[in-house]
Amino acid sequence: MFVRLIALFALLLPFPALAQDSGPIEVDVIGGQQAAQPVAVPQMVARGPRMTPAGEIDALARNISSVIASDLRSTGAITPIGPVGIRPLRDGEVVNPDFNEWQNAGATALVAGYTEFAANGRLTVACYLFDTVTGRELARQGFSVIPADWRRGAHKCADMVYARLTGEGAFLDTRIVYVAETGPKDARVKRIALMDSDGRNHRYLTEGQETVIKPRFSPDGSRLTYLSYKGRRPRVYVLDLATGNTRLLVPGTAFTFSASFSPDGRNIVFSMAEGGNTDIYVTRADGSGSPRRLTTMPGVDTSPSFSPDGRSIVFESDRSGSQQLYVMNADGTNQRRISFGGGQYADPSWSPLGNLIAFTKIGGGQFRIGVMSPAGGGERLLTSSWQDEGPSWAPNGQFVMFHRTRQGSGDASLYAVPVNGGEARLMPTPLGGSDPSWSPLQN
C-alpha cells in the first residue's frame, strides 16, 4: 500500500504559509510529563462524488477525523477536542476558520481539512494546522490514497500535526508485529501477527503449529526475522511480507536465535550455539555467503542490536557471571561492558536516534524497562510493573514498546511508554501479545 505526497501548492487551496521554527546513577522517571496541548479536530469537509469504493464520502470524512483525533490522543502530548461534540467544518472554513470560536472552545491549535474522491479513483486527504491564538497556518500537507487505505491518510495527517506541534519525528503511520497468544498458561498457542499501530488491519503470519518468538522488522519494513521451534529446534527464519515466503537464516540444524537486521538491511546479526558455546554471528540478509563469528568468550552472548549508523552492536552476555550489556564494534573488536547498575540486564535495543539503548532490567523480583546511554551512563527506569520486558523503539525514538505479563495468569499485553517520562499505555490488540517490534514509517 502506497501513499503519495502530493505537491502542496497544486493540491491545497492557497493560503499564506508560516515559516517553521526550526558507573551510572539509576534514576526513576515514571509518571513525569508536560500537560497535553488542546487541539480542535472538527469533522473534515467532504467533497466530490458522494459514493466511493470505501463507502459514502461524508462517512469517510467523519471516520478520518475520528482516527486523527484518536491518533493524537494516543501520543499523550495532545488532547484532541472533537470531532464528537463540536460542529463540523464548513467548506469555506478549511482555509479561513473563525479562530475566536476555536479559542473559546479551549483549543490552542486547529486541524482543518477536507476529504475528496477524485475522478482518478483516488481519495485525497488534505490537512491544515493553524495556531488559533495568532491565526497563522503552521503546516499543510495533502495525501492521495486508494479509498480502501483511507486510514493511512488519517495516520499521515496525525503524524504531520504531532511532528509540527512537538518538534519530534512522526511515528503513527507504522505497523507492529508481535506474538499473538491464546490458550491456557501451560499450553499457549503463539502466532506471529501484524497490525497497524492503532490495532487495525490485524492478520496472522504464522499458523500456530509451532512456538514462535522474537519477530523483528527489516529497516524497510518488507521482511521479518523470527525464531521458530519447528521440529523442536530453535532456528531463525526470514519472512518476506509481500510473498509470504520463508527460509532458514542459516541452513542446517544449528540452534540460532535473537536475530536483527543491520540499518542498511544487508546483514543480519544473530546468536548461534555451537560446541557448547553461544556467540554472536553476522551473515548476509540475502542468504549468500557464510556466517562470520564476532564473539569468542565462554558463556552465552545473545540479543544483538546494531547502532543506527551500523558501526556498533550492543548485546547481552553472562561472561562476567550474570547477564550484562556489552557494546562492540560491528567487526567484533573492542568489546566492553556498559551496565554496572546492579541486577541483570537483557534484551538491549539501540534507539533509532542513536542516543540511548533500551533494555530489560531484572532485579528485586521485577522485570522493568530502562534506558541508558551507549557508553553506559544515565541509566533511567521507565516502568515499575511486575514483569515488563522485550523493548522495541518507535521510529522517532520517543517511545518504547514492550510486553507486560500479569502475575498469576501469565497473560501478556503490549504497552508503550514515553522515553521522557509518563505512564505506559496499553496498545490495542485483539488478543494477548508479547515480543513486539515497531516498523519504520511506511512510504
C-alpha positions in Angstrom: 0.0 0.0 0.0 1.5 3.2 -1.2 0.7 6.8 0.0 1.8 9.6 -2.3 2.6 13.1 -1.0 1.1 15.5 -3.5 2.6 18.8 -4.4 1.0 21.1 -1.9 0.7 24.2 -3.9 -1.0 22.4 -6.7 -3.4 20.4 -4.4 -4.3 22.6 -1.5 -6.1 25.9 -1.6 -3.8 28.9 -1.4 -3.1 30.4 2.0 -0.1 32.4 3.4 2.3 29.9 4.9 4.1 30.4 8.2 7.9 29.8 8.3 8.5 26.8 10.5 10.6 27.1 13.7 13.3 25.5 13.2 29.1 4.0 36.9 25.7 5.1 36.2 23.3 6.7 38.6 19.9 5.0 38.3 17.0 7.5 38.0 13.3 6.7 38.0 11.3 8.9 35.7 8.0 7.2 35.8 5.0 9.5 35.6 6.5 12.8 34.7 5.5 14.7 31.6 4.2 18.1 30.5 0.5 18.9 30.1 -1.0 17.9 26.8 -1.9 20.6 24.3 -5.6 21.0 23.5 -6.2 20.8 19.7 -9.5 21.1 17.9 -10.2 18.3 15.4 -13.6 19.1 13.8 -15.1 16.8 11.2 -13.4 17.4 7.8 -15.3 18.7 4.8 -16.4 16.1 2.3 -16.0 16.9 -1.4 -16.6 15.2 -4.7 -18.9 12.3 -5.6 -21.0 11.0 -2.7 -20.1 7.4 -3.1 -16.6 5.8 -3.2 -15.4 2.2 -3.3 -14.9 2.5 0.5 -18.3 3.9 1.3 -20.1 7.3 1.4 -17.8 10.3 1.3 -19.4 12.0 4.4 -18.9 8.9 6.4 -15.3 8.7 5.3 -14.7 12.3 6.3 -16.2 11.6 9.7 -14.1 8.4 10.2 -10.9 10.0 9.0 -11.4 12.9 11.5 -12.1 10.4 14.3 -8.9 8.4 13.5 -6.8 11.7 13.5 -8.2 12.5 16.9 -7.6 9.0 18.3 -4.0 9.0 17.0 -3.3 12.4 18.5 -4.7 11.3 21.9 -2.5 8.2 21.9 0.7 10.3 21.8 0.0 11.7 25.3 1.2 15.1 24.1 -2.0 16.3 22.6 -5.6 16.4 23.8 -8.0 16.5 20.9 -11.3 18.4 21.1 -13.8 16.7 18.8 -14.8 15.6 16.3 -17.7 14.4 18.6 -19.3 17.2 20.4 -18.3 20.0 18.2 -19.7 21.2 14.9 -18.2 20.0 11.5 -16.3 22.4 9.4 -18.0 24.2 6.5 -16.2 24.3 3.2 -15.1 27.9 3.3 -13.6 27.4 6.8 -10.9 25.0 5.7 -8.5 27.8 4.9 -10.4 30.7 6.6 -11.6 29.4 10.1 -13.1 31.5 12.8 -10.2 31.4 15.3 -12.1 33.1 18.1 -14.6 30.2 18.0 -11.9 27.6 18.4 -10.1 29.6 21.1 -13.4 29.8 23.0 -13.7 26.1 22.7 -10.4 25.8 24.6 -8.1 24.9 21.6 -4.7 26.4 21.1 -4.5 24.8 17.6 -6.9 23.6 14.9 -6.7 20.7 12.5 -8.8 21.6 9.4 -9.1 19.8 6.1 -11.2 18.1 3.5 -11.6 14.6 2.1 -12.3 14.3 -1.7 -12.9 11.4 -4.0 -11.2 12.4 -7.3 -12.0 11.4 -10.9 -8.9 9.3 -11.0 -10.4 7.0 -8.4 -8.2 8.1 -5.6 -9.0 9.7 -2.3 -7.4 13.0 -1.2 -6.9 13.7 2.5 -5.9 17.4 2.8 -4.8 18.7 6.2 -4.1 22.2 7.6 -2.8 23.0 11.0 -3.5 26.5 12.5 -2.4 28.4 15.6 -5.7 29.7 17.0 -4.0 32.4 19.1 -2.1 34.1 16.2 -4.4 32.9 13.4 -1.5 31.7 11.4 -1.0 28.5 9.4 1.6 26.2 10.9 1.6 23.4 8.3 -0.3 21.9 5.4 0.0 18.5 3.6 -2.1 16.5 1.2 -2.1 12.7 0.8 -3.5 10.7 -2.1 -4.6 7.1 -1.3 -6.8 4.4 -2.8 -10.1 4.6 -0.9 -9.5 1.3 0.9 -6.4 2.9 2.5 -8.3 5.9 4.0 -6.9 5.1 7.5 -3.4 5.7 6.1 -4.4 9.2 5.1 -5.6 9.8 8.6 -2.4 8.5 10.2 -0.3 10.7 7.9 -2.3 13.8 8.8 -2.0 13.0 12.5 1.8 12.5 12.0 2.0 16.0 10.4 0.2 17.6 13.4 2.2 15.7 16.0 5.5 16.5 14.4 4.8 20.2 14.0 3.4 20.7 17.5 6.0 18.7 19.4 9.1 19.0 17.2 9.5 15.3 17.3 9.6 12.8 14.4 6.5 11.1 13.0 5.6 7.6 14.2 1.8 7.0 13.8 1.7 5.7 10.2 3.5 2.5 11.2 2.8 -1.2 11.8 3.5 -3.5 14.7 4.5 -7.2 14.5 4.2 -9.2 17.7 3.5 -12.7 19.0 -0.3 -13.2 19.5 -1.0 -15.6 22.4 -4.1 -17.7 23.0 -4.9 -20.6 25.2 -4.1 -21.6 28.9 -0.9 -20.7 30.5 0.6 -24.2 30.2 -0.5 -24.7 26.6 -0.1 -21.4 24.8 -0.6 -21.1 21.1 1.8 -18.4 19.7 1.4 -16.9 16.3 3.2 -14.0 14.7 0.7 -11.3 13.9 0.8 -8.0 12.0 -1.3 -4.9 12.6 -1.4 -1.1 12.2 -0.1 0.9 15.1 -3.7 1.5 16.2 -4.5 -2.2 16.2 -6.5 -2.2 13.0 -5.9 -4.4 9.8 -4.8 -7.3 12.0 -3.7 -10.5 10.3 -1.7 -13.6 11.2 1.6 -14.5 9.5 2.1 -18.0 11.0 -0.5 -20.7 11.8 0.4 -21.6 15.4 1.6 -25.1 14.7 4.9 -24.4 16.5 6.0 -21.8 19.0 7.4 -18.6 17.5 9.0 -15.7 19.3 11.1 -12.5 18.6 9.8 -11.2 15.3 11.9 -8.2 14.1 11.3 -5.9 11.1 13.9 -5.1 8.4 14.7 -1.4 8.1 12.4 -1.0 5.1 9.6 -3.0 6.7 9.4 -5.6 4.0 10.9 -8.6 5.8 10.9 -10.1 9.3 13.3 -12.3 11.2 11.8 -14.6 13.8 12.6 -17.6 15.9 10.6 -20.8 15.4 10.8 -24.1 17.4 9.7 -26.1 14.4 10.9 -29.7 14.9 11.8 -28.7 18.5 14.9 -26.9 17.2 15.2 -23.1 17.8 16.2 -21.6 14.5 15.8 -18.2 12.9 13.7 -17.8 9.8 13.4 -14.8 7.4 9.9 -14.0 6.1 9.1 -11.9 3.1 5.9 -10.0 3.9 4.9 -9.4 0.3 5.1 -13.1 -0.8 4.8 -14.9 2.5 7.9 -17.0 1.6 10.1 -18.1 4.5 13.7 -19.5 4.6 16.1 -20.6 7.2 18.6 -17.9 8.1 21.4 -20.4 8.4 20.8 -23.8 6.6 21.4 -26.9 8.7 20.5 -27.9 12.2 22.5 -25.5 14.3 20.5 -23.7 17.0 20.1 -20.0 16.0 18.1 -17.2 17.8 17.8 -13.5 18.6 18.3 -12.1 15.1 18.0 -8.5 13.9 18.8 -6.6 10.8 21.6 -4.1 10.1 20.4 -0.5 9.4 21.0 -0.9 5.7 19.2 -4.2 5.6 22.1 -6.0 4.0 23.2 -8.1 7.1 21.6 -9.9 10.0 23.3 -10.3 13.3 22.2 -13.3 15.5 23.3 -15.8 18.1 24.3 -19.4 17.3 25.1 -22.3 19.6 28.0 -24.5 18.6 30.4 -26.7 20.6 28.8 -25.8 23.9 29.2 -22.1 23.4 26.7 -19.4 22.2 28.2 -16.5 20.3 27.2 -13.6 18.1 27.5 -14.0 14.3 26.7 -11.9 11.3 25.6 -13.1 7.9 24.2 -11.7 4.6 20.5 -11.0 4.7 20.0 -12.4 1.2 21.3 -15.8 2.3 24.6 -15.6 0.4 27.9 -16.3 2.0 28.7 -17.9 5.3 28.1 -16.6 8.9 31.1 -14.7 10.4 31.7 -15.1 14.1 32.1 -11.9 16.2 32.5 -13.1 19.8 34.5 -16.0 21.2 34.2 -15.6 25.0 33.0 -18.6 27.1 29.3 -18.3 28.1 26.2 -17.1 26.3 26.4 -14.0 24.1 23.0 -13.1 22.6 20.3 -10.4 21.8 22.5 -8.3 19.5 21.2 -5.0 18.1 23.0 -2.6 15.7 23.5 1.1 16.3 21.7 3.2 13.7 25.0 4.1 11.9 25.8 0.4 11.7 29.2 0.8 13.3 28.5 -0.8 16.7 26.5 -3.7 18.2 25.0 -3.9 21.7 24.4 -7.4 23.1 23.9 -9.3 26.4 26.4 -11.7 27.8 26.9 -13.7 31.0 30.7 -13.8 30.7 31.0 -11.8 33.9 28.8 -14.3 35.8 25.4 -12.6 35.3 23.5 -11.1 32.3 25.1 -7.7 31.5 25.2 -5.4 28.5 28.2 -5.1 26.2 29.0 -2.9 23.2 31.5 -3.8 20.4 32.5 -2.6 17.0 30.5 -4.1 14.1 33.5 -6.3 13.3 33.6 -7.8 16.8 36.5 -5.7 18.1 36.6 -3.5 21.2 34.1 -5.4 23.3 33.4 -3.6 26.6 30.8 -3.8 29.3 28.4 -0.9 29.8 25.9 -2.0 32.5 27.0 -1.6 36.1 23.8 -0.6 37.9 23.3 -3.8 39.9 21.0 -6.6 38.9 20.8 -8.3 35.5 20.3 -6.7 32.1 18.7 -8.3 28.9 17.1 -7.5 25.6 19.1 -4.5 24.5 17.7 -2.4 21.7 19.5 0.6 20.2 17.4 3.8 19.7 17.0 4.9 16.0 18.3 8.3 17.2 21.5 6.6 18.4 21.4 8.3 21.8 20.0 5.6 24.0 19.9 1.8 24.5 16.7 0.3 25.9 16.8 -2.8 28.0 15.1 -5.1 30.4 16.4 -4.9 33.9 15.9 -7.9 36.2 16.2 -7.5 40.0 14.2 -7.5 43.2 11.7 -9.9 41.7 10.8 -7.4 38.9 11.4 -7.0 35.2 11.5 -3.4 34.3 12.1 -1.4 31.1 15.0 1.1 31.2 17.3 3.2 29.0 21.0 4.2 29.2 23.5 5.9 27.0 25.6 3.8 24.7 28.5 4.5 27.0 26.6 3.1 29.9 25.8 6.3 31.8 22.4 8.0 32.6 20.5 4.8 33.4 16.8 5.5 33.9 14.0 3.1 34.6 10.7 3.8 32.7 8.3 1.2 34.2 7.6 -0.4 37.6 5.4 -3.3 36.9 6.0 -6.9 37.9 7.2 -8.2 34.6 7.9 -5.8 31.7 10.3 -6.9 29.0 11.3 -7.0 25.3 11.7 -3.3 24.4 11.3 -2.1 20.8 11.6 1.6 19.7 9.2 3.7 17.8 10.9 5.1 14.7 11.0 8.6 16.2 12.9 7.4 19.2 10.4 8.9 21.7 8.5 5.8 22.7 9.5 2.2 23.8 7.0 -0.6 23.3 7.3 -3.8 25.4 5.1 -6.6 26.7 3.8 -6.8 30.3 3.0 -10.1 31.9 0.3 -10.2 34.6 1.3 -12.0 37.8 -0.6 -15.3 38.3 -2.3 -15.7 34.9 0.8 -15.3 32.8 -1.3 -13.3 30.3 0.8 -10.7 28.4 -0.2 -7.4 26.7 1.6 -4.8 24.7 2.4 -1.4 26.2 4.2 1.8 25.1 6.0 4.2 27.4 7.4 7.7 26.5 11.1 7.9 27.0 11.0 11.3 28.6 8.5 10.3 31.3 4.9 9.4 31.5 2.6 6.5 32.1 2.7 3.4 29.9 -0.4 3.0 27.7 -2.0 -0.3 26.7 -1.6 -0.9 22.9 -4.7 -2.2 21.2 -4.5 -5.9 20.2 -7.4 -8.3 19.7 -5.5 -11.0 21.7 -2.8 -11.2 24.3 0.6 -10.4 22.9 4.3 -10.4 23.5 7.7 -9.7 21.7 6.6 -6.5 19.8 8.6 -4.9 17.1 7.8 -1.4 15.7 8.1 -0.9 12.0 9.7 2.1 10.3 7.5 4.8 8.9 5.6 3.5 5.9 6.1 5.0 2.4 
